[in-house]
């Protein structure tokens, strides 16, 4: 099954060139997407903040074609252009500052491997802006680089150091991971109730976790 998905990803990114095809396949292989995708609502509208080249929406549409309204935003116009070239039905990709929340309201919002690139003193404002895009009761889905176990933390940190400061394939102002407990406190403080946290790094050398939260409404 994984080989079939890898072939499909390789073909989907054919127009983007060899480097992007390799990067997309590697990203699929190094992260447990099959564990993450079930957390997304089967229908409704989804905002992905920091959508990059659109791999998340490609996989969501592959899982359930045309069942969701998908909007991705990213500050890297070149990567947004790659995402747009996928021509995913019902998906829209915008080259916008990820720190500026869109005006629309969504059923779910995801932030996948982005928060560690936001400076610590700006994270509360960033998370508040993301939550403002959700309807009351809407779902927040975060995939986070965390600090335990330490050896996995260092593997992930050194990789991101290479990607951000060395190869410059990832754009970011900082590289700063926090503990899962710190992320839970941040989300709760910004107006959402955390309903689940789960490690996603089983069998992989990166300290990753998913955090699911529900935006609180007037009655909460």
C-alpha positions as CSV (number, residue, x, y, z in Angstrom):
1,X,0.0,0.0,0.0
2,X,2.7,2.5,0.9
3,X,4.6,1.7,-2.3
4,X,1.4,2.6,-4.3
5,X,1.1,5.9,-2.4
6,X,4.7,6.7,-3.0
7,X,4.3,6.1,-6.7
8,X,1.3,8.3,-6.8
9,X,3.1,11.1,-4.9
10,X,6.1,10.8,-7.2
11,X,3.8,11.2,-10.3
12,X,1.7,14.0,-8.8
13,X,4.7,16.2,-8.3
14,X,6.2,15.5,-11.7
15,X,5.9,19.1,-12.9
16,X,7.8,20.4,-9.8
17,X,11.1,18.7,-10.7
18,X,13.2,15.9,-9.2
19,X,14.2,17.7,-5.9
20,X,10.6,18.4,-5.0
21,X,9.5,14.9,-5.9
22,X,12.2,13.4,-3.7
23,X,11.3,15.8,-0.9
24,X,7.6,15.0,-1.0
25,X,8.2,11.2,-1.0
26,X,10.7,11.6,1.9
27,X,8.2,13.7,3.8
28,X,5.6,11.0,3.4
29,X,7.9,8.2,4.4
30,X,9.3,9.9,7.5
31,X,6.0,10.8,9.1
32,X,2.9,8.7,10.1
33,X,0.3,10.3,7.8
34,X,-1.9,7.2,8.2
35,X,-2.2,8.0,11.9
36,X,-2.9,11.7,11.3
37,X,-5.5,11.7,8.6
38,X,-8.3,10.1,10.6
39,X,-8.4,13.2,12.9
40,X,-9.7,15.4,10.1
41,X,-13.5,15.7,9.8
42,X,-14.8,13.6,6.9
43,X,-16.8,16.6,5.5
44,X,-16.8,20.4,5.8
45,X,-14.1,23.1,5.5
46,X,-10.5,22.7,6.4
47,X,-7.8,25.4,6.7
48,X,-4.1,24.3,6.6
49,X,-1.8,27.0,7.9
50,X,1.7,26.6,6.5
51,X,0.5,24.3,3.7
52,X,3.8,24.1,1.9
53,X,3.6,22.2,-1.4
54,X,0.1,20.8,-0.6
55,X,1.0,17.2,0.4
56,X,-1.6,17.2,3.3
57,X,-4.5,18.1,1.0
58,X,-3.3,15.7,-1.7
59,X,-3.5,12.9,0.9
60,X,-6.8,14.0,2.3
61,X,-8.3,14.2,-1.2
62,X,-6.9,10.8,-2.1
63,X,-8.6,9.4,1.0
64,X,-12.0,11.0,0.3
65,X,-12.1,12.8,-3.1
66,X,-14.1,16.0,-3.2
67,X,-15.6,15.5,0.3
68,X,-14.1,18.7,1.9
69,X,-13.6,22.3,1.1
70,X,-9.8,22.8,1.5
71,X,-7.9,26.1,1.9
72,X,-4.1,26.2,2.4
73,X,-2.0,29.3,3.1
74,X,1.7,29.6,3.1
75,X,4.2,32.5,2.9
76,X,6.4,30.8,0.3
77,X,4.9,31.7,-3.0
78,X,7.0,29.1,-4.9
79,X,5.7,26.2,-2.8
80,X,2.1,27.5,-3.1
81,X,2.6,27.4,-6.9
82,X,3.6,23.8,-6.6
83,X,0.5,23.0,-4.5
84,X,-1.7,24.8,-7.1
85,X,-0.2,22.7,-9.9
86,X,-1.7,19.6,-8.2
87,X,-5.1,20.8,-9.2
88,X,-6.9,19.1,-6.2
89,X,-10.7,19.4,-6.7
90,X,-12.2,21.8,-4.1
91,X,-8.8,23.0,-2.9
92,X,-7.5,26.6,-2.9
93,X,-3.9,27.6,-2.1
94,X,-3.0,31.1,-1.2
95,X,0.4,32.8,-0.9
96,X,-0.2,34.7,2.4
97,X,1.5,35.4,5.7
98,X,0.7,32.4,7.9
99,X,0.6,34.7,10.9
100,X,-2.5,36.5,9.4
101,X,-5.7,34.6,9.8
102,X,-8.1,34.4,6.8
103,X,-11.5,36.1,7.2
104,X,-13.4,32.9,6.6
105,X,-14.6,30.5,9.3
106,X,-13.7,26.8,9.1
107,X,-14.8,23.5,10.6
108,X,-11.2,22.5,11.2
109,X,-7.8,24.1,11.1
110,X,-4.4,22.3,11.0
111,X,-0.9,23.5,11.7
112,X,1.6,20.8,10.6
113,X,5.2,21.1,11.6
114,X,5.1,24.9,11.6
115,X,4.8,26.1,15.2
116,X,8.5,25.5,15.9
117,X,9.4,28.2,13.3
118,X,7.3,30.9,15.1
119,X,9.3,32.9,17.7
120,X,8.3,32.1,21.2
121,X,7.1,35.6,22.0
122,X,4.8,35.4,18.9
123,X,3.2,32.0,19.4
124,X,0.3,33.0,21.6
125,X,-0.7,35.7,19.1
126,X,-0.3,33.2,16.2
127,X,-2.4,30.5,17.9
128,X,-5.1,33.0,18.8
129,X,-5.3,34.0,15.1
130,X,-5.6,30.4,14.0
131,X,-8.3,29.8,16.5
132,X,-10.2,32.8,15.3
133,X,-10.7,31.1,12.0
134,X,-12.6,28.2,13.6
135,X,-16.3,28.1,14.3
136,X,-17.2,27.4,18.0
137,X,-16.7,23.7,18.5
138,X,-14.4,23.5,15.5
139,X,-11.4,21.2,15.5
140,X,-7.7,22.3,15.9
141,X,-5.1,19.8,14.7
142,X,-1.5,20.5,15.6
143,X,1.5,18.3,14.6
144,X,4.4,19.3,16.9
145,X,8.1,18.8,17.3
146,X,8.5,18.0,21.0
147,X,11.5,17.7,23.3
148,X,11.3,14.1,24.5
149,X,13.0,11.7,24.2
150,X,16.1,13.8,23.9
151,X,17.9,11.7,21.3
152,X,14.9,12.1,18.9
153,X,14.8,15.8,19.8
154,X,18.4,16.2,18.6
155,X,17.8,14.2,15.4
156,X,14.9,16.5,14.5
157,X,16.7,19.7,15.6
158,X,19.8,19.0,13.6
159,X,17.7,18.1,10.5
160,X,15.7,21.4,10.8
161,X,18.9,23.3,11.4
162,X,20.2,21.9,8.1
163,X,16.9,22.7,6.3
164,X,16.5,26.2,7.6
165,X,20.0,27.6,8.0
166,X,22.0,25.2,5.7
167,X,20.1,24.3,2.6
168,X,17.5,27.0,3.2
169,X,14.7,24.7,1.9
170,X,12.5,25.8,4.9
171,X,11.8,29.4,5.6
172,X,11.6,30.4,9.3
173,X,12.8,32.9,11.8
174,X,13.7,30.4,14.5
175,X,14.0,26.8,15.4
176,X,12.5,26.2,18.9
177,X,10.8,23.0,20.1
178,X,8.8,23.0,23.3
179,X,7.5,20.2,25.5
180,X,4.1,18.7,24.8
181,X,2.9,20.1,28.1
182,X,3.9,23.6,27.0
183,X,1.9,23.3,23.8
184,X,-1.1,22.1,25.7
185,X,-0.9,25.1,28.0
186,X,-0.6,27.4,25.0
187,X,-3.7,26.0,23.3
188,X,-5.8,26.0,26.4
189,X,-4.8,29.6,27.2
190,X,-5.8,30.7,23.7
191,X,-9.4,29.4,24.0
192,X,-9.5,25.8,23.1
193,X,-10.0,22.6,25.1
194,X,-7.4,19.9,24.3
195,X,-9.2,16.6,23.8
196,X,-6.3,14.3,22.8
197,X,-2.5,14.2,22.5
198,X,-0.7,11.3,21.0
199,X,2.8,10.4,19.9
200,X,3.3,9.9,16.2
201,X,7.0,8.9,16.3
202,X,6.7,5.2,16.8
203,X,9.5,3.5,14.7
204,X,10.7,6.9,13.5
205,X,13.7,9.0,14.7
206,X,11.8,12.2,15.3
207,X,10.0,13.4,18.4
208,X,6.6,14.2,16.9
209,X,3.1,14.4,18.5
210,X,-0.4,15.3,17.5
211,X,-2.6,17.6,19.6
212,X,-6.3,17.8,19.0
213,X,-8.4,20.5,20.5
214,X,-11.9,21.9,20.3
215,X,-12.5,25.7,20.1
216,X,-14.6,26.8,23.1
217,X,-17.8,28.6,22.5
218,X,-20.0,31.0,24.4
219,X,-21.5,28.2,26.5
220,X,-18.2,26.6,27.5
